[in-house]
Amino acid sequence: MGIRGRAGILFLFLCLFPFSVSGGEDAVEESERVYQLEEVTVTGTRSEKRLKDSPVVTEIISAKEIEQSNAATVMDILDDYGLVYTGNGMGDYVQMQGMGKSRVLYLINGRRIVGRISQRLKGETLPLGNIERIEIVRGPQSALYGSDGIGGVINIITKKPGKDVSLTTSITNRFLLSYDDPATAEKPSPFEDFNPVREQNLSAALGFPLGITGNSLDIEASRGGFYYNEQESSSILPEYYRGRLGFDTVFSPGSIPEVRLGGSFMLMRRDDQTTNRGSLTRFDYLRTDGYAEMDLRPFERGGLTLRFYDNFYQRDKDNYSAINDRWSKGNNYENENTVAVEALTFYDGFDSFIFTAGLEGAYNSMEKYNLSKPFVSVDKEALFFQAEYFQEDTYAILAGVRVERNAQFGFAAAPKLSGMYQFPGGFRLLAGAGIGYRAPDFSDLYLVKDDSETMYIQGNEDLLPEYSLGCNVGLEYAASVLFVQINGYYNELFDEMTRVYIETLGDRIIYATKNISRSLRAGIDTEGRLTVLRYGFISAGYSWLYAYDRTLGEALHPQPDHTVKMKVGVDELPAGLTSYLQGRFFSTMIDTTKPENKPRFILDFYISLALGKHIKIHAAIDNLTGVIDYLGPLMGPTFSLGVKYFL
């Protein structure tokens, strides 16, 4: 670890230490609410566990934290947690422990999500308004979830329908000051060509009973206007319109404990590369999903859940031709669909033991304009089993294995072992090891992309799946006013898939995806939160990453070496006031003369005030430091005003 890495850890604990004796008995209730140690988690074990009893390191972003944020998308929330390195029109780059792109698996209530662009997922297409919590599990999770869980899992868990009437609504308006391009000498006044209604976000979630059913209906709508550069010749932000409708119902017919049905529909249009003559590029996105689940009780101390779901994603890109004065249609498209059937069972009829097993089958297909085959598909089947030996509030040992058959690549097996022990005095030790794997996706295998006259990128049908061998050791401390967590990890990645130079043919440079032999990622993640005088809090986190390409014998820098996040504020004062200042710092130690490698420090401010029991108003300034960066953000401060209503 370098000097800067050690300095970051020292800085974190120096921030926490002076306040470690603050608080007192009045802070106990607040601390338990903040740290959520009693909250149930499901992602790391695929069975309901209290967070304090889970042997898998899991972060939970609660509904309250989402509510007390200025987030408009799921990726905004992940950005607040320092997981989003960059985002653009192609999607958002999220990394965990040095693994990014297709090595991070996204789920909604445990169901896989399709639809990546350049291996990135577009966060604007995911639900936000009806989220109960987001669970984040780092490190190889292929033993439970198969391919793509090589770097970690992000599980978005939505609120379940209830039998009571409820209503939550929110509307937020965002605006920006004039764009000050750092590449020019011009300095426009802040309110030159000022647009006070740049972006609006609306969400509403309604819960209501109907006969024997409990139901929930959630609606989201967003709109963004153009944001022009200094010359007003083009827009540096797109115009977009987005709408989403979701419906879920739950009921208990006869002897069946519970049946759940639901689905959602999302449609989004985005205009890019807009000039003073109009839009030149247009994207249309569509995402739909539907599911049916049934809980059964075949034996007294166990259960069985049957699930069927379908997830579909579509993206169409149209270009405007000034010569013909018309939009092109149908020659740049991408459709992906997955259909899955799952059976998950558990049995806890033995003292201190719980057994979990599952059987899954899925069919994944894609149609895309620039694949070497017009239609590609693959079917997968998997069986997993795990056993856990535990004593609540004391220890847990979990072992499991998953065997998956991929029609293209045959069989793959991924075992894992995790353990947890709680020491007296609030300390908890966690450790784990496992194998992860990722099968090549359709673009890896079949992509034929001609970007220009001098560049040609092709897929590779001879690719092999990549594997990882990873381990982690973590230590947590939880007391009435203080929570600290430190987790060290080490991952070796074998047969890594990456795009490499092949040859030069005349003026054309040929690239292709290849398996390289081996690389590693190692580092630490730290997190800490301190309650100060009951209502105040300070939280901080630091991550250090070292990545090394063993094939080339040189450092590998897919993400920043250092990530620091800090947050200080007050939470729900008796007057109903919540406010905080939040900062995120990214730094890399290679060639900082390049724009993409320059350190970034982004600072946000948020304040909200409750007006009675049902109304809350809030204001925020994102990117208070005014960073305009190659990797984002691309504009200066963003101002927001909003109101929320709760029934």
PyMOL commands that set and color helices and strands:
alter all, ss='L'
color gray80, all
select helices_A, chain A and resi 3-19+27-35+51-53+63-67+74-80+101-103+123-125+142-145+442-446+595-597
alter helices_A, ss='H'
color red, helices_A
select strands_A, chain A and resi 40-41+49-50+58-62+84-88+91-96+99-100+104-108+111-112+116-117+120-121+131-138+152-158+166-176+195-210+213-224+227-228+235-237+239-251+258-272+281-296+302-321+326-327+333-347+353-368+375-391+395-406+410-422+427-438+448-449+455-458+466-478+482-505+508-532+536-549+554-555+562-570+577-587+600-611+615-622+638-646
alter strands_A, ss='S'
color yellow, strands_A
deselect
rebuild
show_as cartoon
